C-alpha cells in the first residue's frame, strides 16, 4: 500500500508538471521543426495518458485501502483439472 501511495504521489506531480508544459506550449505556439505541426496535440495526448494513469492508480489505492480482500480474491487463479 505504501508503494502505491508513493507511486500515486509521483505520477500526480508528473501530471501537474506536464500540464504546465502543455499550457506553455499552447501560449508560445510551439511548432515542430520540419513540418511546422503544432506540438500542443502531442503534449496533450501525453498529458491525457498521465491523467488516466493517475485515475487508475487512485482507484487501485482506494481498493487497497477499503477493499483489500476483493483484490486478493480477484488475483487467485483457479486451475481446471
N, C-alpha and C positions, 0 to 999 in steps of 0.2 A: 504494500500500500504506500509506503514511504517513497519508493522509486517512482510509482505512478504519479504521486503528488509533485515530485521534483520535475518529472517529465512534463506535467501539465504546466508548471510554472515556466520552464524553459521555452516550451513551444508557444505559450501565450506571449512572452516577451518578444520572441522572434516574430510573431504575427503582428504585434504592435509596431515594431521597428520596420517591418516590411510594408505596413500600411503607410508609414511616414515616407518610405521610398516611392510608393505608388503616388501619393499626393504630390511629392516633389517632382516626379516625372510628369504628372499632369500639368502642374503650374509652369514648369520650364519648357513644355512642349518638346521633349527629347525625342529624336528620331534615330533610327538605325543608320549606320554609316553608309552602307552600299545602296540599299533600296529606299531609304527615307520613309520607312514604315514607322508609325508612332510606337514607341516602346511601352506605352501605357497598357496595351492589351496583354502583353506578355507578363508584365509585373502584376497586373490584376488577376490573371489566371493563377499565378504562383501564390498570391495572397488568398484567393479563394480556396486553394488547396490547404494552405495553413489554417484557415478558419475551419475547414472540415476536420482537420487533424485535431484542433482544439476541442471541437464539439465531441468527437469520438472519444478522446482521452477523458473529457469531463464526464461523459456517460459511463465509461469504464470505471472511473474513480467513484462515481456515485454508487454504482453497483457493488464495487469492492467494499465500500463503507456500510451501505444499508442492506445489501442482499448478497453477502459472501457465499451463502450456501447455493444460491442459484447458479453462480459461476462455477462452483465446484461440480455440481450435478451435470451441467452442460458440457464440461470438459471430459467427463468419463466416456470412454468408448465401450460399446457393447460388442462382444465378439459373437459371431454366429458359428455354431458347431454343427 
